[in-house]
Amino acid sequence: MFYLASAMKQPGKTKFEIAIADKVREIRIEKGFSQEYLAEVLGFTRGFIGQIETPSHASKYSFNHLNRLAKEMDCSPKDFMPENYVEESDWTEE
């Protein structure tokens, strides 16, 4: 069984959160949407979307954000998820 060692968590995002942000960015670009447009849809600033797309920043999309973006991008929220699980470096096996 694996456990997340939360005390060891670094600032920024997990690999899983980065994979989701990368997938949203990939689909955003494929659909021709700008960061400014996503910011408008979600009620954020373009800078905040930039932070979400930057791995070193802790800012990330919520499930509700992903649901809204899926509607706007005419896809399923699951399209933003990695195909397989993403193993984190701070998982420990017990």
N, C-alpha and C positions, 0 to 999 in steps of 0.2 A: 504494500500500500504506500502511496506517495503523499507527502504532506508539504505544504508550502511553508517555508521558514520565513515568516513575515518579519521577524526581527532583522533579517539580513537583506530585506528589500531595499533596492537602490532608488534614488530619485529618478524620475522619468517614467517610462512605460515598460511593461513586461513585453516579452517577445510576442505573445499573443495579441496584446493591444497594438503593437507596432504592425503586425500582420493585418489586422483589421483596418487601421488607418491607411496602410499601403494599398489595400484593396479598394477602399473608398476613393482614394486619390486616382488609382488606375481607372476605375469606372468613370469618375468625374472627368478625367481627361478624354477618355474614349467618347463620352457623350458631349464633349465640347463645353462643359461647365467650368466657370472660373471659381476661384476661392471666394471672390466677392459675391457671386451668385449663391453659393452654398451658405455663406454667412447671412445673406438676406433671407433665405428660406428658413434658417434656424434662429434668426434673430440675434446673431453674433456679429462680431467685427471680422474683417478679413484677417487681421492679425491673429485672432483666436483660432481660426481655421488653420493658419500657418503653424501655430503652436501644436495643434492636434497632429499635423502632418510631419512634425519634427520629433524624432525619437527621444531626444534629451529632455523635452518638456513633458510634464505630468498631465497636461490637458488631454482629454480623450472624449470620444463620443459615448453617449449613453445608449441604452437599447431604444429609448424613445427617439433619439436623434437618428439612429440607423433606420428605424421604421419610417420616419418622415422622409429621409433621404431616398429610401427605396421607392416610395411613392413618386417623388420628384424625378428619379432616374429611371422609372418604369422597370424596376427589377424587384427581386425578393430580398428582404433583409439577410437571408442566408447567403446571398451572393457576396456579401461582405466578409463572410467567415472563411477561415482557412479550410482547405479540403480535409486535412488531418489535424490531429492535436498538435500543439506546439509545446515541446518540452522546455521548461524553464530551468535556468542554471541553478536556482535556489531550491529545487525540489530535493527532498531527501527521502530515501527509502528506509522504512522501518519494518 
